[in-house]
Amino acid sequence: MSLIASVCMLATMSGSGVLADPYGHGPGGGGGGYHNQIQHVLLISVDGMHALDYLNCSANGTCPNLTALGTTGINYINTSTSKPSDSFPGLMALMTGGTPRTMGVNYDVAFDRALNPPLNATGNGLPAGPCTPGSAIGTTTEFDEGININIPGINSQMFLNGGAPSGDGGVNSIDSTRLERDTNCNPVYPWNFVRDNTIYGVIHAARGYTAWSDKHPSYSAVGGPTGTSTDTNVDDYYSPEINSSSQNFAVAAPPQLVIPECTKAGKPFLPDQFAVAAADDYTGSFQNIQCYDGLKVSAILNEIKGMNHDGTAHAPVPNIFGMNFQSVSIGEKLIYKDGPTVPAPYTLTGGYTDSIGTPTGSLLQEIEFVDSSIGSMVSELKAQHLIDSTLVIITAKHGQSPVDSSRYKPNGSPNDPASILSTFLAPSENSAIGPTEDDVALLWLQNPADTATAVSTLELASPVSDNIAGIGEIFSGPSIGLYWNIGDSRTPDILITPNIGVTYSNSSKKLAEHGGFAHDDVNVIMLVSNPSFKAGTNTLPVETRQVAPTVLKALGLDPFALQAVQTEGTQVLPGVPLDNDDNH
């Protein structure tokens, strides 16, 4: 019998809809010394937040709520995200317990030689293409706002609900004709694109109630494979589209989900009207990104109260739930362009003022906003008498590089690796959607046999003496095996990690980026807290993928029910006192 089948059988035997413990102890103690009382896990990703940011804000008194969690929590200061450190693989590492090598998720926009192009072009310009049953021609893969529903004659990406015909979107916002297709020419839904099961699949199979909030409908991938067109593993998924036009907020944001700072006369209203007038999305404004994140914060508060995310119906308090914050990430990398000024204490430029991570005024505002929001969640857990039975995990999908903003270099086209090697790339990599480049470059060639020639071309075009592409290191051939399985249909032919601070975005609106392998990209906050824990700092090297088996163990489920845990041997985070084997 498979481990997952065992979990399902145990859940059925329990007969109550309560998570069963495969170790035979049952939730909440008893049976052989199973001590912890955890019934819920609140998992928060503060995208971009470094371990250094937490150390600094705690020392400076600017994140009192996170600091308070640390008084009953373990702070892992040597934590690494997935590599690449993009949001999509960073999220799925948390959910699967695996690396891109195993789970198959490399980037929002990547490539797969075993899939076919979508039936219709995506909103970001991934071209449509042919599909012959039984074969695959290979295609760029896209799992971001570009797969949202298209409304003829209207820019569909303007809608906060992702273009769904009704409601606030979620998986109903996905246009299946914009999804890549398998060898049977069927669309590959986000949850089926992931190769391994997730904590959501395991918990749902054990009759747990699940919820998640994130920035794209495509991130419904957290549910993991179902083999169907339905994401059955996430009971309540909420995903206001971050890249939608902020002009849509006033009519689309539900009043009951809007934080007070984002209302006017009792109606949704964004404080940065320069950004609204420019039809910018939420990532272009230090103020408006807080209103966007505030939608998801309100969803979490509703779920803690025993409601669905929009507060319109009663629901169980989820056994696993959480959200991502974008505010800190935007505060780290944005150079404001939508208006002539920003209100004090915001600053026109985000990021840091020095190499030790002193935040600018704008970044500090984002950190304080996130801290206050997390404080409201903890307060509501206490009000609902759930704090003792809830494990709170604060981490991040990715960091941001460089912390030393003076080192930023937008080394974009025509000096980026993809431009230099454009004649070698697969056709869809040269299409409107563009190649996979941020402060890293993942390149898939039309003919993998040309890899050595392509690398030589790159080295000749950007020698060490002038290094116009800012290249730090080139991986190809056997060295690709350090990060991926050679011969896998999703493995890039060439990986380029640039020098610190170099990005390939060529953007005048950024002074940092993520996706790469540098320390500032991957070293993120990891705080695991419960009132029963003693404060501690753990210096052992850990990875964000260890969150997944830790969540299952906390809920009394077997970490080895996760396929990636079986494959990669991913360990539970060390020192978390979840049973009598740890710190008891």
KABEL-V172700 format. One record per residue. N is the residue number from 0. SS is DSSP state (@ for helix, = for strand, . for the rest). OMEGA is omega in radians with two decimals (NA if undefined). BURIAL is # if it has 24 or more other C-alpha atoms within 12 Angstrom, else .. Layout:
# KABEL-V172700
N;SS;OMEGA;BURIAL
N;SS;OMEGA;BURIAL
This chain:
# KABEL-V172700
0;.;3.13;.
1;.;3.13;.
2;@;-3.14;#
3;@;3.10;#
4;@;3.10;.
5;@;3.10;#
6;@;-3.13;#
7;@;-3.13;#
8;@;3.13;.
9;@;3.11;#
10;@;3.14;#
11;@;-3.14;.
12;@;-3.12;.
13;@;2.99;.
14;.;-3.03;.
15;.;-3.08;.
16;.;3.13;.
17;.;3.13;#
18;.;3.09;#
19;.;-3.12;#
20;.;-3.13;#
21;.;3.09;#
22;.;3.08;#
23;.;-3.07;#
24;.;-3.06;#
25;.;-3.13;#
26;.;2.96;#
27;.;2.99;#
28;.;-3.09;#
29;.;2.99;.
30;.;2.99;.
31;.;3.00;.
32;.;3.07;.
33;.;-2.86;#
34;.;-2.94;#
35;.;-3.10;#
36;.;-3.02;#
37;.;3.05;#
38;.;-3.08;#
39;=;3.01;#
40;=;3.04;#
41;=;-3.06;#
42;=;-3.09;#
43;=;3.00;#
44;=;3.04;#
45;=;-3.00;#
46;.;3.11;#
47;.;-3.00;#
48;.;-3.13;#
49;=;2.95;#
50;@;3.12;#
51;@;3.12;#
52;@;3.14;#
53;@;3.10;#
54;@;-3.11;#
55;@;-3.07;#
56;@;3.07;#
57;@;-3.14;#
58;@;-3.07;.
59;@;3.12;.
60;.;-3.09;.
61;.;3.04;#
62;.;-3.04;#
63;@;-3.11;#
64;@;3.04;#
65;@;3.11;#
66;@;3.11;#
67;@;3.07;#
68;@;3.14;#
69;@;3.11;#
70;.;3.03;.
71;.;-3.08;#
72;=;3.11;#
73;=;3.14;#
74;=;3.13;#
75;=;-3.01;#
76;.;-3.11;#
77;.;-3.07;#
78;=;3.10;#
79;=;3.06;#
80;.;3.01;#
81;.;2.98;#
82;.;0.09;#
83;.;-3.07;#
84;.;3.07;#
85;.;-3.09;#
86;@;-3.06;#
87;@;3.07;#
88;@;3.09;#
89;@;3.09;#
90;@;-3.04;#
91;@;2.99;#
92;@;3.10;#
93;@;-3.01;#
94;@;-3.05;#
95;@;-2.99;#
96;.;-3.07;#
97;.;3.04;#
98;.;3.06;#
99;@;3.11;#
100;@;-3.05;#
101;@;-3.04;#
102;@;3.03;#
103;.;3.14;#
104;.;-3.09;#
105;.;-3.01;#
106;.;2.98;#
107;.;3.11;#
108;=;-3.10;#
109;=;-3.09;#
110;=;3.06;#
111;=;-3.14;#
112;.;-3.10;#
113;.;3.11;#
114;.;3.13;#
115;=;-3.13;#
116;.;3.10;#
117;.;3.10;#
118;.;3.12;#
119;.;3.12;#
120;.;3.13;#
121;.;-3.14;#
122;.;3.11;#
123;.;3.00;#
124;.;2.97;#
125;.;-3.01;#
126;.;2.98;#
127;.;3.14;#
128;.;-3.09;#
129;.;3.04;.
130;.;3.09;#
131;.;-3.12;.
132;.;3.12;.
133;.;-3.11;.
134;.;3.10;.
135;.;3.13;#
136;.;-3.10;#
137;.;-3.11;#
138;=;2.86;#
139;=;3.11;#
140;=;-3.10;#
141;=;3.08;#
142;.;3.07;#
143;.;-3.08;#
144;@;-3.10;#
145;@;3.13;#
146;@;3.10;#
147;=;-3.06;#
148;.;3.09;#
149;.;3.02;#
150;=;-3.04;.
151;.;3.09;.
152;.;-3.11;.
153;=;3.02;.
154;.;-2.99;#
155;@;-3.11;#
156;@;3.10;#
157;@;-2.95;#
158;.;3.12;#
159;.;-3.14;#
160;.;3.06;#
161;.;3.11;#
162;.;3.13;#
163;.;-3.10;#
164;.;3.11;.
165;.;3.08;.
166;.;-3.07;.
167;.;2.93;#
168;.;-3.01;#
169;@;-3.09;#
170;@;3.10;#
171;@;3.14;#
172;@;-3.09;#
173;=;3.08;#
174;.;-3.04;#
175;@;3.13;#
176;@;3.10;#
177;@;3.13;#
178;.;3.02;#
179;.;-3.05;#
180;=;3.13;#
181;.;-3.08;#
182;.;2.99;#
183;.;3.13;.
184;.;3.04;#
185;.;3.13;#
186;=;3.12;#
187;.;-3.14;#
188;.;-3.07;#
189;@;-3.10;#
190;@;3.10;#
191;@;3.07;#
192;@;3.12;#
193;.;-3.04;#
194;.;-3.06;#
195;.;3.08;#
196;.;-3.05;#
197;.;3.07;#
198;@;3.12;#
199;@;3.10;#
200;@;-3.12;#
201;@;-3.11;#
202;@;3.11;#
203;@;3.11;#
204;@;3.09;#
205;.;3.07;#
206;.;3.01;#
207;.;3.12;#
208;.;-2.96;#
209;=;3.10;#
210;=;3.08;#
211;=;3.07;#
212;=;-3.12;#
213;.;-2.89;#
214;.;3.11;#
215;.;2.94;#
216;@;-3.11;#
217;@;-3.11;#
218;@;2.90;#
219;@;3.02;#
220;@;3.14;#
221;@;-3.13;#
222;@;-3.12;#
223;.;-2.98;#
224;.;2.98;#
225;.;-3.08;#
226;.;-3.12;.
227;.;3.10;.
228;.;-3.11;#
229;.;3.10;#
230;.;-3.00;#
231;.;-3.02;#
232;.;3.10;#
233;.;-3.07;#
234;.;-3.09;#
235;=;-3.12;#
236;=;-3.11;#
237;=;-3.03;#
238;.;3.01;#
239;.;-3.03;#
240;.;-3.07;#
241;.;-3.09;#
242;.;3.05;#
243;.;-3.13;#
244;=;3.12;#
245;@;3.07;#
246;@;-3.12;#
247;@;-3.01;#
248;@;-3.03;#
249;@;-3.10;#
250;@;-3.00;.
251;@;-3.12;#
252;.;3.12;#
253;.;-3.12;#
254;@;-3.09;#
255;@;3.14;#
256;@;-3.01;#
257;.;3.09;#
258;.;-3.02;#
259;@;-3.12;.
260;@;-3.07;#
261;@;3.09;#
262;=;3.04;#
263;=;-3.08;.
264;.;3.08;.
265;.;-3.13;.
266;=;3.13;.
267;=;-3.10;#
268;.;-3.13;#
269;.;-3.09;#
270;.;-3.13;#
271;.;-3.11;#
272;@;2.99;#
273;@;-3.14;#
274;@;3.10;#
275;@;-3.14;#
276;@;3.13;.
277;.;-3.09;.
278;.;3.12;#
279;.;3.02;#
280;=;-3.00;#
281;@;-3.11;#
282;@;-3.11;#
283;@;-3.05;#
284;.;3.08;#
285;.;-3.11;#
286;.;-3.03;#
287;@;3.09;#
288;@;3.09;#
289;@;3.09;#
290;@;3.08;#
291;@;3.12;#
292;@;3.14;#
293;@;3.06;#
294;@;-3.11;#
295;@;3.06;#
296;@;3.12;#
297;@;3.09;#
298;@;3.12;#
299;@;3.14;#
300;@;3.08;#
301;@;-3.11;#
302;@;3.07;#
303;@;-3.14;#
304;.;-3.14;#
305;.;3.10;#
306;=;2.95;.
307;.;-2.96;#
308;.;-3.13;#
309;.;3.04;#
310;.;-3.09;#
311;.;-3.12;.
312;.;3.07;.
313;=;3.14;.
314;.;3.05;.
315;.;2.96;#
316;.;-3.01;#
317;.;2.99;#
318;.;3.02;#
319;=;3.11;#
320;=;-3.13;#
321;=;-3.04;#
322;=;2.95;#
323;=;2.96;#
324;=;3.05;#
325;.;-2.98;#
326;@;-3.11;#
327;@;3.11;#
328;@;3.11;#
329;@;3.11;#
330;@;-3.14;#
331;@;-2.95;#
332;@;-3.00;#
333;=;2.86;#
334;=;-2.97;#
335;.;-3.06;#
336;.;-2.97;#
337;.;-3.12;#
338;.;-3.08;.
339;.;-3.05;.
340;.;3.01;.
341;.;-3.11;#
342;.;3.05;.
343;.;0.15;.
344;.;3.06;.
345;.;3.08;#
346;.;-3.11;#
347;.;-3.14;#
348;=;3.07;#
349;.;3.11;#
350;.;-3.02;#
351;=;-3.11;#
352;.;-3.10;#
353;.;-3.07;.
354;.;-3.13;.
355;.;2.99;.
356;.;3.04;#
357;.;-3.04;#
358;=;2.95;#
359;.;3.13;#
360;@;-3.11;#
361;@;3.13;#
362;@;3.12;#
363;@;3.09;#
364;@;3.14;#
365;@;3.11;#
366;@;-3.14;#
367;@;3.09;#
368;@;-3.14;#
369;@;3.14;#
370;@;3.12;#
371;@;3.14;#
372;@;3.10;#
373;@;3.07;#
374;@;3.11;#
375;@;3.09;#
376;@;3.13;#
377;@;3.11;#
378;@;-3.14;.
379;@;3.04;#
380;@;3.11;#
381;@;-3.12;.
382;@;-3.13;.
383;.;3.12;.
384;.;-3.12;.
385;.;-3.01;#
386;.;-3.11;#
387;.;-3.09;#
388;.;-3.10;#
389;=;2.97;#
390;=;3.13;#
391;=;3.11;#
392;=;3.09;#
393;=;3.13;#
394;=;-3.14;#
395;.;3.08;#
396;.;-3.07;#
397;.;2.98;#
398;.;3.12;#
399;.;-3.08;#
400;=;0.05;#
401;.;2.96;#
402;.;3.07;#
403;.;-3.02;#
404;@;-3.14;#
405;@;-3.12;.
406;@;-3.10;.
407;.;3.12;#
408;=;3.14;#
409;=;-3.00;#
410;.;-3.01;#
411;.;-3.10;#
412;.;0.13;#
413;.;-3.07;.
414;.;3.13;#
415;.;-3.09;#
416;@;-3.10;#
417;@;3.10;#
418;@;3.12;#
419;@;-3.08;#
420;.;-3.03;#
421;@;-3.11;#
422;@;3.14;.
423;@;-2.95;#
424;=;3.01;#
425;.;-3.02;#
426;@;-3.09;#
427;@;3.08;#
428;@;3.10;#
429;@;-3.12;#
430;.;-3.08;.
431;.;-3.11;.
432;.;3.06;#
433;.;-3.09;#
434;.;3.13;#
435;=;-3.12;#
436;=;2.93;#
437;.;2.92;#
438;.;3.04;#
439;.;3.02;#
440;=;3.02;#
441;=;-3.02;#
442;=;3.05;#
443;.;-3.07;#
444;=;3.05;#
445;.;3.13;#
446;.;-3.11;.
447;@;3.11;#
448;@;3.13;.
449;@;-3.01;.
450;@;-3.11;#
451;@;3.11;.
452;@;-3.14;.
453;@;3.12;#
454;@;3.10;#
455;@;3.10;.
456;@;3.14;.
457;@;-3.12;#
458;@;3.11;#
459;@;-3.11;.
460;@;-3.09;#
461;.;-3.13;#
462;.;-3.10;.
463;.;-3.06;.
464;.;3.09;.
465;.;3.01;.
466;.;-3.08;.
467;.;3.13;#
468;.;3.10;#
469;.;-3.03;#
470;=;3.03;#
471;=;-3.12;#
472;=;3.11;#
473;=;3.07;#
474;=;3.05;#
475;=;3.13;#
476;@;-3.09;#
477;@;-3.08;.
478;@;3.03;.
479;@;-3.14;#
480;@;3.05;.
481;@;-3.05;.
482;.;-3.11;#
483;.;3.03;#
484;.;3.14;.
485;.;-3.12;.
486;.;3.06;.
487;.;-3.08;.
488;.;-3.13;#
489;.;-3.13;#
490;.;3.10;#
491;.;3.08;#
492;.;-3.11;#
493;=;3.02;#
494;=;3.10;#
495;=;3.00;#
496;=;-3.06;#
497;=;3.03;#
498;.;-3.11;#
499;.;3.10;#
500;.;-3.14;#
501;=;2.99;#
502;=;-3.12;#
503;.;-3.09;#
504;.;-3.08;#
505;.;-3.07;#
506;.;3.07;#
507;.;-3.10;.
508;.;-3.05;#
509;=;2.97;#
510;.;3.04;#
511;.;3.11;#
512;=;3.09;#
513;.;-3.08;#
514;.;-3.03;#
515;.;-3.02;#
516;.;-3.08;#
517;.;-3.11;#
518;@;-3.11;#
519;@;3.06;#
520;@;-2.90;#
521;@;-3.10;#
522;=;-2.99;#
523;=;3.06;#
524;.;2.96;#
525;.;-3.12;#
526;=;-3.13;#
527;=;-2.93;#
528;=;2.97;#
529;.;-3.10;#
530;.;-3.13;#
531;.;-3.07;#
532;.;2.98;#
533;.;3.12;.
534;.;3.11;#
535;=;3.04;.
536;=;-3.12;#
537;=;-3.08;#
538;.;3.12;.
539;.;3.05;.
540;.;3.08;.
541;=;-3.14;#
542;=;-3.13;#
543;.;3.12;#
544;.;3.12;#
545;@;3.05;#
546;@;-3.03;#
547;@;3.10;#
548;@;3.10;#
549;@;3.11;#
550;@;-3.11;#
551;@;3.12;#
552;@;-3.14;#
553;@;-3.11;#
554;.;3.11;#
555;.;3.11;#
556;.;-3.05;#
557;.;3.10;#
558;@;-3.12;#
559;@;2.94;#
560;@;3.08;#
561;.;-3.10;#
562;@;-3.14;#
563;@;3.08;#
564;@;3.08;#
565;@;-3.06;.
566;@;-3.00;.
567;@;-3.14;.
568;.;-3.11;.
569;.;-3.06;#
570;.;2.94;#
571;.;3.11;#
572;.;-3.08;#
573;.;3.01;#
574;.;3.10;#
575;.;-3.02;#
576;.;-3.09;#
577;.;3.06;#
578;.;-3.03;#
579;.;3.05;.
580;.;-3.04;.
581;.;2.96;.
582;.;3.06;.
583;.;NA;.
